[in-house]
Amino acid sequence: MIRNLRRLSNSIEQPQSFNEGGHSSLQEGGSYITIESGRLAIYRKHKGLKWKSYMSSDGNQYVDKKLTTNSLEYTNTFIDYRIYKHNFSDNISTTEHFIPWQGTGEQTGMNDATSTLLVPFKMTCHKILFRPESFDTPTANFTFKIKRQDSGDATVDEVASFTYTDTFADNTTIEVKQSDFNNTPVVDVGAKASISIQASANPHGSSKDYYITSVWRTEITI
């Protein structure tokens, strides 16, 4: 019985204690365990190099720096950022214009194939980059709006808006951030999304080029 107990005791790895000296003082072959940002971090020194691995209590994994992989497959959900081009040319005057998602044909209404996106996943407008060619009235204010039509409903709803009131400079880019909008600019799956712009005064005396790019935080669900 005593031999069996001794054999069982020797077969069980002894628990490692937290090293209060820090991993910077690790000796060759030594280990160090600590908590970093709510994760259990294990350090070990081998052949002069310090190695580290994380253990998780909730199933979430984090990478301190760059993740490199030969093959990557998502089997459930992930978040990325999608970029869309909305360039067009026009003399917009003070009429609200819905900028194109494809081609260069802006519209004065949302119900057009070029001025709407049928949203495949929940999307939030992260930012809009806006660069008109030149201005005759650089003090004109521009209002940016995110609008939607829910599935099964033809009603156009305003999701969020922002009015840029600073003086414009020719061929200069401005950036409208998510935090600039009065509401969270989010559109759910199955809805139609549009972006409109409207000037408070006629900014040009003739047709001008508008260079517009939007970036959307997209919650992919497979």
Sequence and secondary structure as in RCSB ss.txt:
>XXXX:A:sequence
MIRNLRRLSNSIEQPQSFNEGGHSSLQEGGSYITIESGRLAIYRKHKGLKWKSYMSSDGNQYVDKKLTTNSLEYT
NTFIDYRIYKHNFSDNISTTEHFIPWQGTGEQTGMNDATSTLLVPFKMTCHKILFRPESFDTPTANFTFKIKRQD
SGDATVDEVASFTYTDTFADNTTIEVKQSDFNNTPVVDVGAKASISIQASANPHGSSKDYYITSVWRTEITI
>XXXX:A:secstr
 HHHHHHHHHHS       TT GGG  TT EEEEEETTEEEEEEEETTEEEEEEE SSS    SS    S    S
SEEEEEEEEE  EEE  TTS EE  SSTT  BSSS STTS EE SSEEEEEEEEEEES  SSTT  EEEEEEEE 
TT    EEEEEEEE S   TT  EEEEGGGSSS  EE TTSEEEEEEEESS   SS EEEEEEEEEEEEEE 
